[in-house]
Amino acid sequence: MNKIENSTISSALFTDFYELTMAQGYWKENMNQEVVFDMFFRKHPFNGGFSILAGNETLIDALLNFTFSKDDIDYLREQKIFEEGFLDYLKDWKFTGDLYTIDEGSVIFPQEPLVRIHANLIEAQIIEGLVLNLVNFQSLIATKTSRIWLASKKAPIMEFGLRRAQGPDGGMSATRASYIGGAAGTSNTLAGKLYGIPVMGTMAHSWIMSHPSELEAFRAYAKIYPENSVFLIDTYDTLKSGIKNAIIAGGELVEKGYNFGVRLDSGDIDYLTREVRKDLDRAGFPQAKISVSNELTEEIITTLVAHQAPINSWGVGTHMVTGGNESSFTGVYKLAARHDKENDKMIPTMKFSDNPAKTTNPGIKNIYRLYDENGMACADILALEGEEIKAGVENRYYHPLVDYRQFAFKAAKVEPLLKQRISKGKRIGQRLPENQLLIKSRENMQKQLETLDESYKRILNPHIYKVSLSENLMKLKKDFIEKNIR
């Protein structure tokens, strides 16, 4: 792992303090039985119809390096709440369990186990904060970016968010997740180096203001970067000076066999891009591209695209790397099964709540995606471990909250989504280099979105995708509820 990540997530102190006090309690009570935890989320951010999974590959890296150093143990001793025997136990502590997860970059939906942990109770408890922190944030940003990418009709998106991101790790994680979500490149140079993401940038307003005139600034830039000249034309007056000087400097580049583009970072983007396009075309430069930035959101981009504003690429920063109007992803981590000593077997567990939406689905579960004959995703099914959902067989599936809402479906194709990635604390298979891994995750995102009907991808008022329970899982859940009510 790189130093930015390693500075925060190699120490097993990266957890909520109560996880450690509970861990000591389990240790004292000799309650370190095998358990299964699910990490899932409750609702899509941004009132959307889909989300994108990211950060789970970072989680796998972290789990394999998650330990307590001597300094960590000394710090815990200073809290005067932990016994020496428990601190001795932590000296050699590491994750020795199993991890199952959906492929990074996948389209995901509420209630689905994105990460399934099989471990002893202490291990599973200590890693809760790590699991949620890494998967929640990156999934939020990947989802936001994919919405922006779709809003642009899949045009090039430049991620310019470093200066507005939440600290160094937030900047790195956001750049990584943005690339998975569809960004074509980043202004974050360190992320470019560490993750293999294309780096991009044009010029600053200060470059223009530092020269005697706007035209001289453009000519100087064109001389230094003739193959990458994108002129920022809104420093003084976009239409009266900026585009006129860009045409002069750009025309000199074209005479030398190069091309050029322009960028707007303020003003009425719809109106200005139309006028700029007219000026460029009148001057004989229809090939010159127009890029825009300035507090863009998917809603703004949707409107500009719908109005056919002549924009070739988009620079998006603040709202993409921070989540904009949605501050967090609603991922949670809940116990799904535990080992019963008396019967020597794993038994399901279930959390109840006065809020039905917070009642969990019990047992060890797998996820199956059902496709129709056209290759379009139609529903995701949660089924108990050992169940098999087969293509070509009609089955009945049930709404997670109300069993009278059900449907029968015969899938043309069935795809299991959860895959084992860690076994007994060891990675399964070889880890891809980060650049190859991110390309694979990004391609997975693009491929899966193609299988999703447009109605689920609408920016406003999307259709609700079916996430349903198998008959056996619904029966188990109803039995739990009936026993609890009694």
N, C-alpha and C positions, 0 to 999 in steps of 0.2 A: 504493500500500500504506500501511497505517497505521504509526505510529511504533514500536509494539511489535514488529511483524514486521521493519520496516526496520532496526532497531538490530542485528539479528542476522544477517539473510540477504541484505543487499545486497552485502556484502563477499565477494569470492571467496576470502578467507582462511577462510571457513566450509567447510573441507575438512580431511581428514586430511593431516598433513604429508608422508607418503610419497607422496600423490597428486602433490604438487608436485615432489618429487625424481624421481619417475618421469616426470613431464611434462618436466622438464629433460633427462632421459635420452633420451626420444623426440625432443626437439628437437635434441639433439646428434647423434643417430644418423640424423636425417632420416627418422624413422619416423612421420610424421603422416598416415598413410593414413586413408581412410574406414573406419569401423567401425560395428557395430550392437551395442548393449548391451540386455539385458533386465533389468528389475527385476521380480522375482517373489518369492513366499514359499513356505516348505517345509511348514508345518503350521499348522492353525488354532489360534489361542489358546484357552484355557479348555476344551480338549478338546471344542471345538464342532464343528458340522457345516457351518458357513458363516462367512464373514467379510464385512465391509463396507468398501469402498474409500473413503478420505477423505484429504485432503491433497494430492491431485494438482493441484487447482486452485490451491492455495497455491504449489505447485512451479512451475506455469507462470508465475505472477506473479514468482516469485523469479528464474527463469532469465532473464527479459527484463530484469532489473535487476542481474544478477550481474556485477560488474566489480572490478578492482583499482584502488584509489585511489592517489594519490601516497604517502600514509602507509603503505598496505599494501606498496607496492614498497620503501619505505625500511625497513620492518620486515624484509622478506625479505632485503634487502641486509645487515642487521645479523647475520643468521644465518651469514654467511661461507661459504655453501655453493653459492650461485647465481651464475652468470656474468652479467656486465652485458648480454651479448647476449640472454640468456634473459629478464632483467628488462625489457629494452626490448620484447621480444615481449609480455610480460604487460601492458605499459602500455596497449596497445590491444586487449587480449583481451576477448572476449565470446562468448557462445554464438551460433553461426551455423548450427546444425544443425536437424534435424527432431525433433519429438516426437509420438509416438502414445500414446494412453492410453484406458482404459475410462472411461465416464462416472462421475463422482463419485457416491457413494451406491449403486453397483452391488453386488450380491452377487458375491463372488469366491471362488476356490478355489485350492489349492496348484498350483504349477508354471505357472500362467498368467502371461504377460507383462502386468503391470498398466501398466507404462510401457515403451515401446520408444524408444530413443534412436538416431538416425542422426546421426553427427557425425564430425569428425576425431578421431584418437586422443587428442590432448592435451585437447581440449574434453570429450570423453566421460569421461576420467579425472578431471579436476578437479571435475566436478559430482557424482561418485559419492556423497560424503558428504551433499550437499544433497538429492539424490533420496531416499536412504534415510532421512535424518532426518525429512523432512517427511511422507513417505508412511507410514513405519512407525508413528510415534507416533499420528497422527490415525486411521489404520486400526484400531489397537489400541483406541482409545477409542470410535470409532464402533461397532465390533463389540461391545464390552462394553455399550454403551448399548442397542443393538438387542436384545441378550439380555435385559436388564433390562426393556425395553419389552414384549417378547413374554411374559416371565414374568408381567408385571402384567395380561396380557390386553389390552394396548394402552391402559391407563389413562393419565391425565396423569402424566408424570414431571417433577419439578422438579430441575434440576441445581444442587446446593448445594456444589460442590466447590472453590471458589476458595481457601479457606484451607488446603486440604490438597494442592493441586496443586504440581507441581515448578517453582516459580519463576514469574515473570510470564509468560514465553512459554508455559510449560507450562499455566498457567491459561487463557490466551487460546486456545491451540490445542485444549485439552481442551474448552472450552465450545463452540467451533466444531464439533468432531467430535461432541460429544454431541448437538447439535441435529440434525446429519445422521443420527445413529443413532436418533433418536426422542424425545429430550427435548422437552418442550413449552415450556420456558423455562429461565432461568438466574438465579442471584443475582448474577452477574458484570455489574455495571452498565456497565463499559467495553465489554465484548463486546456488550451490548445496544445501545450507541450505534454501535459500529463495524460490527457484523454485522447489525443489525436483528433480533436475537433478542429475543423477549418477556422482560422482566425480572419477577422474582417474589420475594416475601418475605413473612414474617408478622411475628412479634415475637420479641424476645430474652428470655431468662430475666432478664437484667439490668433490662429494662423493668419487669417485675413486682416484682422485688426492690427497685427504686428507689422504689416507691410504698408508702404506709402499709399497704395490704392488697392482696390479689390481686383482690378485687372492684373496688376503686378503680382498679387498673391496667387492668382490662378495660374499665371504664366510660370511662376517659380515652381509651383507644385507640379505642373505638367512637365517641366524640364526634369525634375527629380524622379517622378513616377509616371512616365508617359503611358505605360500599359495599364495603369490603375487609377486614372484620373476621374474622380467623381467630385464635382465642384459644389460646395455648399453655397447656395445662392440667396439665403435669407438674412445675411448679416446686416445689410443696410436696407435695401428695398428689392424684394424679389423680382418684380416686373420691370421697374424703371432702371435698375442697374445690374442686379444679380444675374438674370438670365441673359442679358445683353452681353455682359463681360464673359460669361461662360461660353456663349456662342463664338466670341472672338478667340478666346484661348482654345476652345475645343476645335474650332475650324483650323487653327494652326496645327493641332495634333493630327487631325484627319488628313491634312496635306502631307504629313510625314508617315501616313499609313497606320495610324492608331485610331482608337475610338474614345469616346468620353461619355460621361453621364452627369446628372445633376441630382442634388438632394435638397429637399425642403424640410425644415425642422420647426416651422411655426406657421401661424396664419390659417386662413380658410383653405384647407388642403384640397377640397373638392374644386373650388373655383380656381385656385392658383395652379394646380396641376393641369387643368384644361388650358389655361392661358399659356403656360410654359410649353405644353405639347404643341400648341399652335405656333408659337415662336420657333421652336426647334424644327418643326416640319417646314415652315416658311423659309427658314434658313438653309434647308436642304439636308437636315440631319434626322431623318425618321428613325435611324438606328440608335440614336442616343436614348439611353434609359433614364427613367425617373424613379428615384427612391424617396420615400418619405419616412419621417419619424415624428415624435412629439406626443407622449402620453397616449399612445394608441391602445385600444382594447378590441376584443373581438366584435363588440357591438358597433364601434366606429368603423372598423374595417368592413364589416358586413354591409353597412350603409354605403360606404364609398364604392365597394364592388358592385352593389346593386345599382348604383347610379352610373356605373361604368366610368369611373374616374380613371384616367390613363396612368396608372401606377404599375411599375414593373416589379418592385421589391419593397419590403417593409422593414424598418428598424424598430424593434420593440424592446423596451427595457423594463421600467418600473412595474407595470401591471403583469408582466410575464414572470418575472423572477421573485415577486413577493406574493403572488396569488391575487393581487388586486383587491377586489371587494370581498374575497373569501380568505380568511386568515389561516385556516387549517383544514386538513383532511380528517374525516371523522373515524379514523381507524381505531379499533379497540382490540383487546387481547383477553380472551376468556377461556376458562377451563371447560373442556369438552368431554373429557373422560379421565378416570383414575383407576389405579390398580386396587382391587379389593382383596385384602389378605385372606379373609375368611374363605372365599371361593376361588382364590388364586386366578383371577381373570380381570381384564379391563372392563369397567362398567361405565355407562354414559352418565354425564352430569349435565345440569341445565340451570341457568340463572333465570329467576322469575323477576317480574317487575310490575309495578302499577301501570307503567307505560308499556303496552303490548309490544311496541316496536323494539323495546330493549330486552325482551325475552329472547334467549338464545336458542339455537337449534342444537339438540343434544347429540352426543356420540362422535365417533371417528368418522369423518365424512370425506367423500371425494366429490369432484365437480365434473360434469359432462356437458359439453356444448353440443346442441342438436342443430343440424343443418338440413335445409330442404333440398329438393332435387336441383335447385339452381345454385347451390353452394352458399346460400345466405343463412346467417345465424338466426335462429328462431327462438331459442330458449336455452337457459342454463339450468341444469338439474343438480340439486344436492342429493346425494345418495349415501347410504351407510357403507362403511368398509365391508367388502365382500359382495356387495350388490354389483350387478353388471347391467349397464344400459346398452342395448344392442340396436344397431341400425336395422331397418326393415321390420321391426316389431312394434306394434302399437301399444303404448303404455299410457296410463293416466297419471297426471301430475297435479300437485296441490299447491295453492298459495301458501306462503310461510305463516301467515297470520290468520287466515280464514279458510277452513277446509272446504266450504261450499263453493269457493271459487276454484275451479279445476278445469283441466282440459285434457283431451286425448290427442296424441300425436305419434306418427310413425316417421322417424327420422331417416333421411337418405344417408346421412353420415353422422357418426357420433365421435366426438373428440374428448378424451380425458385431458383435463387441464393441469392437475397437480402432478408434479414430478419430484422424485427424491433427489436431493442435491448434496446432503450430508448424511453419512452413516457412521454412527458411533464416534462422532466428533471429527470425522475425516471427510474431506471433499470427495465426491464421486466424479471421476473423470478429471481431465486437465482444464485449468482455467485459461480461457482465451486472453490474449493481450487486450488491454482496456479499449484500444481503438477498434479492434475487431468486435469486441463484445458490444460496444455502443452502436456500431453499424448494424449488427445483428438485431439488437433490441429495437432500433429505429425502423428497420425493415419489417420487423414483426408488427410494430404499431401500424405501419402503412398497410400491410397485408390484411390485418384483422379489421381495420376500419373499412376496407373494401367489402368485407362480408356483412357489414352492418347496414341495414336499410337507412335511407336518408332521413326517415322520420325520427330515428333515434339520435341523429347527429344535428338536428336543428338547434340553432343557438337559443331561440326562444320557444318555450312550450314544447319540448320534445316528447315523443311517444315513450311510454314506459316499457322497457324490455322485460320479458318474463324471467324471473328467477324463482324456480319452483322446487318442491320437495318430492322425492319418490314416495310411493305408497307406504313403504316400510318406515321411512323416516317420519312421515306424517303420523303414522300410527304410534311410533315411539314418543313423539312430542305430545300427542293427545293423551297418552297414558300418563306421562309426567304431569301434565296440567290437571288431569282428573284426580290424581293422587294428592297433588298439592292443595286442591280446592277442598278435598275432604279433610 
